[in-house]
Amino acid sequence: MKKTKIIIIEDDRFLNKLYSDKLESSNFEVLRFLQGEDGLNNIELEKPDLILLDLILPIKSGFEILTEIKNNLETKDIPVVILSNLNQEKDIKKGMELGAISYLNKIDISINDLPNIINNILKKVKE
């Protein structure tokens, strides 16, 4: 059976590795990127099932990356989940308006719950 492929775009090396290790141990295929541009350049090529996107990134913000994903005909239908410490209502609203399917606050989720959260989001997307 084909593994679910996830691209993580997170500039914090520790969190990037923590998320990817947890997801890989739960049988996901994970591609990790520390910069938005690198992730963006690989999304069209890799066609992931889901993108986990931080908002505070070097060079281009997560909002800019999300906008580019959703404006590209090849990538616009790939579900994007924002995983950020920005938890102000305006940030959440902006992320959802730009096309994210979910907005997770890093401090509100347990790393152990991440695989189940991802699976639940993917189930909803397929409905």
C-alpha positions in Angstrom: 0.0 0.0 0.0 1.3 3.5 -0.9 2.3 5.6 2.0 0.7 9.0 2.5 3.3 11.6 1.5 3.6 14.8 3.5 5.8 17.8 2.9 6.9 19.7 6.0 8.0 23.3 5.6 9.4 24.3 9.0 12.5 26.4 9.6 13.1 25.2 13.2 15.4 22.3 12.7 14.4 20.6 15.9 10.7 20.9 15.3 11.1 19.8 11.6 12.9 16.7 12.7 10.5 16.0 15.6 7.5 16.2 13.3 9.0 14.2 10.6 10.3 11.5 12.9 6.9 11.1 14.5 5.1 11.0 11.2 7.6 8.5 9.7 7.2 6.2 12.7 3.5 6.3 12.0 4.1 5.1 8.4 3.9 8.4 6.6 6.4 9.3 3.9 7.9 12.7 4.9 9.9 15.2 2.9 11.4 18.0 5.1 12.3 21.5 4.1 13.7 24.4 6.2 12.9 27.1 3.7 9.7 27.9 1.9 11.3 28.3 -1.4 12.9 24.8 -1.2 9.5 23.3 -0.2 7.7 25.2 -2.9 10.2 24.0 -5.6 9.5 20.4 -4.6 5.7 20.4 -4.2 4.9 20.3 -7.9 7.5 17.6 -8.4 6.6 15.4 -5.4 2.8 15.8 -5.4 2.3 15.3 -1.7 -1.0 14.2 -0.2 -0.7 17.0 2.4 1.6 20.0 3.2 2.4 21.0 6.8 3.4 24.7 6.6 4.8 27.0 9.2 4.1 30.7 8.8 7.2 32.3 10.2 9.9 31.4 7.6 13.0 33.0 6.3 12.8 34.9 2.9 9.1 34.2 2.2 6.4 33.9 4.8 4.1 30.9 5.0 1.3 33.1 3.8 3.3 33.9 0.7 4.1 30.2 0.2 0.4 29.3 0.7 -0.6 31.9 -1.9 1.8 30.5 -4.4 0.6 26.9 -3.8 -3.0 27.9 -4.3 -2.3 30.1 -7.4 -0.5 27.2 -9.2 -2.9 24.9 -11.2 -0.6 22.0 -10.5 -0.6 22.4 -6.7 -3.8 24.2 -5.8 -5.8 21.1 -4.8 -3.1 19.8 -2.4 -4.4 20.3 1.2 -2.3 22.6 3.3 -2.3 22.6 7.1 -0.8 25.6 8.8 1.2 24.6 11.9 2.3 27.8 13.6 2.8 29.6 16.9 0.9 32.6 15.4 -2.5 32.2 17.0 -4.1 35.5 16.7 -7.6 35.5 15.1 -6.4 37.7 12.2 -3.6 35.2 11.4 -5.9 32.2 11.5 -8.5 34.0 9.4 -5.9 35.0 6.8 -4.5 31.4 6.6 -8.0 30.0 6.1 -8.9 32.6 3.5 -5.8 31.9 1.5 -6.8 28.3 1.3 -5.5 26.3 4.2 -7.8 23.5 5.2 -6.8 23.6 8.9 -4.9 25.8 11.3 -3.0 24.1 14.2 -1.3 26.0 16.9 2.0 24.3 17.8 1.6 24.8 21.5 -1.9 23.3 21.5 -1.1 20.0 20.0 0.9 17.1 21.4 3.5 15.6 19.1 1.9 12.2 19.8 -1.5 13.4 18.5 0.0 14.7 15.2 -0.4 11.4 13.2 -4.1 11.1 14.2 -4.8 14.8 13.5 -3.3 14.4 10.0 -5.3 11.2 9.4 -8.5 12.9 10.5 -7.8 15.9 8.2 -7.1 13.6 5.3 -10.3 11.7 5.9 -12.3 14.9 5.8 -10.5 16.0 2.6 -11.5 12.7 0.9 -15.2 13.0 1.8 
